[in-house]
Amino acid sequence: MPGDEGIPITQEREIPDEPAEILDNAVIAQRKILDGYNPVCHPKVTPKMYEEARNPRHVAISLVGEPTLYERLSDLIQEIEHRGWTSYLVSNGTNPQVLKQIDEPTQLYISLVAPDKKTHQELCRPLVKGAWERLQESLDLFSTLSCPTVVRMTLVAGRNMQKVSQYGQMLIEAEPDFIECKSYMHVGGSMKRLSRENMPSMKSIREFAEDLAKETSYLVTNEDTVSRVVLLSKSP
């Protein structure tokens, strides 16, 4: 019987979802979310605004989990391009081999949330071996890509806003087109692990970004107070 000594238990391999099906269902879900925001229910919403929102053209491949684990990532990017949409891939950088092989998205983001390996281990608690080294390898790929590249820094007060010069050195070597300094937001499951005090003020984010600009010679080009984010770029 299965499970007896010497007889391996095999598990049926799951078939990854079809890229077209993922995108079709994403649009369906988007339209359901917008049901209560149609022009009839919301006078401030114009028919044009409503129609544009119901027919998205920009896809963020991100948010839940690590997107480079999806086996058909290249097919998904191709399907997005085929539909005339733009793709924004956000990765934690732990799968550099995938980033080397996939079709390039419209824009590639890699998250950098620590100035050194020790902080990375403490803050991210990676489940894969060599996560820090893999991240460095992913950042090294930036210079080989033709698509715009972004390093996204989620900043947590009291946890990862130190050692700006070490961040600066990594960024100088990676040479991303943009650097996004963004505040951690005290929402969702993170509220069980972090306090509201861990959410940096806009002033703190701005000061961090200005210090980073001095270290890297990047320029502070934009900011959004509501999102608590400051954008740096190579050129204005």
N, C-alpha and C positions, 0 to 999 in steps of 0.2 A: 504494500500500500504506500501511496505517497507519504513521505515523512519518515519511513523506516530507514534504519541506518544503511548507508550506501546508496540510497535512491534520492537524488537531489529533487528538491521542490522547485518547480519552474513557475515563473509568473508571466502571464501574457503581457506582452509589451504593448503599451498604449500607443495608438496612432495619433500623431499631432494633428491639431485642428487645421483645416484648410485656410490659407491666407484670405481668400475671397470671402469665406464664411465668417471669419473674424471681423473683417471690415464691414460686411453687410449687417451683422448683429450689433456692431458698435454704433452704426447709424440708427438702427432701430431703437437702441437704448437711449441714444441722444434725443431722439424725437419724443420718446416717452417722458423724459425728464422735462422737456419743454412744453408739455401739454398744457400746464397751468399758466404759461406765459404767452399765450397767443394774444393778438391784438384786441380780441373781444373781452378777455379777462383783464388785460393790462393796457390801459389807455396810452401809457408811455412807450409801449412797444409798437413800432411801426410794422406794417406788412413786410417791408423790405428787410428789416432787422430779423424778423421771425423766420423768413424764408432762408436767409443766409445762415442762421443758427441751425436750422433743420437740415442743411446740406453742407456739412463740414468739409473743409478742403485741406486741413492741416492735422497730421496724426502724430501724437507723442507716443513713442514706443517706450514705455517707462512705467512709473508709479508703483506697480505691484510686482515684487520679485525682481529677478535679474533677466532682462529680455534676451541676452545672448545665450540663455539656456534653451530657447525655442529653436528646435532643429531646422525649421523652415524660415529662418529670419530673412535670408536673402530673397526668398520667394515673396515674403510679405513686403519687403521694401520695393521689389519689382512691381508687385500688384498695386501698391500705393502710387508709384510713378506712372503706371499704365492708366490709372484713373485721373491723372493730372493733378494729384495732390502732392503735398510736401510731407516728408518724414523727418522726425526729430528723434534720434536714438539716444537714450540716456543709459549709460552703463556704469557699474561700480568698478570696472576695469579688471575684474578677476578672470576674464577669459580673453587674453590678448590673441590667442590663436584664432578665435572666431572673428575678432575685429580685423585680423589680417586677411581673412578669406571672403568675408561677406561683400555684397554690393554696397557701395557707399551710400549712406542716407543723404538727405538734403543737408542735414547738420548733425554733427556728432558731439554729444556731451559726455564727459567723464567726471564723476564725482571725486573730489579730493577733500577729505574731512579731517586730515591729521597732518601735522608737520613732520612726524617721525613714526617709526614702526611701533614703538611702545604705545603711543597715543592711539594709533590705528587699531591695535589689538584691544585696548581697553574700551574704546568708543564703539567700534564696529563689531567686535566679537566674531570675526570671520569663521565660517565653517569649513573653509578649504585651506589646505596647507600652502604656505608661501603667498598668502593674499597680498601682502605689502609688495613683494617682489613682482608679482603679476601686475599690480597696479602701475609700478614704475615702467614695466615693459609696455603696457598699454599707452602710457603717456609718451613714451619714446616713438610710438607709431604716428603721432600727430604730424610730424614733418614729412611723412610719406603720403599723406592724404591730400586729395584735391578739394574735398568738401570743407566748408567752414567748421572750425573746431572750437569747443568751449570747455573750459574747466569750471565746474560748478562747485562752489564751496559753501556748504551748509554750516553756519557758524553757531556754536553753542557756548553761551557765556559760562566761564569757569571750567570749560572742558577742552576747547581746541582753538582758542583765539590767541595763544601764545606763540612764540618763536616765528614771528613774521618773516624774519630773514631766511629761515629754512624753507618756508613755503615759497618765498621768492626765488630761491635757488632752483627748486624743482620746476617752477613755472618758466624761468629763464631757459632751462634745458628743454622743456616740452614745447615751448613757443606756440601756445594756442592763439587763435585769432582773438578770442574774447575770454575774460575772466568774470565770473558772476559771483559776487559776494552776497550771500543771502542769509537772513536770520532764520534759525530754527524756529518753528511755530509750535506753540504749546497746544497741540490738538491731537485727537485720536489716541492710539495705543501708547504713544510716547508719554502721555500724562501719567502713566503708571510708573514710569522710570525717571522722569525728569520733572523739575518744578517750573513754575512760571518764571522764576528768577533766572532760569537758564535761557530764556528768550531775550537775546540782545536788543537794546534799543536801536532806533534808527541812527542815533548819534554815534553809538558804538560801532555799528556797521560802517558808517561813513568814515570814522577815524581809522578803522582797520583797513578799509579800501585805500585810503590816502597813504597810509604807511606802506601798504603793498605796492602802490604805484611808485613810491620812491625807491623801493627795492628792485623793481622790475623795469622801470622806465615806461610802463604802460600808462595810458591816460584814462582818467575818470571821465566817462563820456555820457553817462545817464544814471538816473536813479528813480525808484518808485517808493514813496514813503509808506503806502498802504501795505505793500508786500515786504517792506524792509529789505530792499535789494539795491545794490550799486553795481553798475556795469563798467568794466575796464576794457579797453581795446588797444591794439597796437597803434592804430591811427585814428584821428578824429572822424 
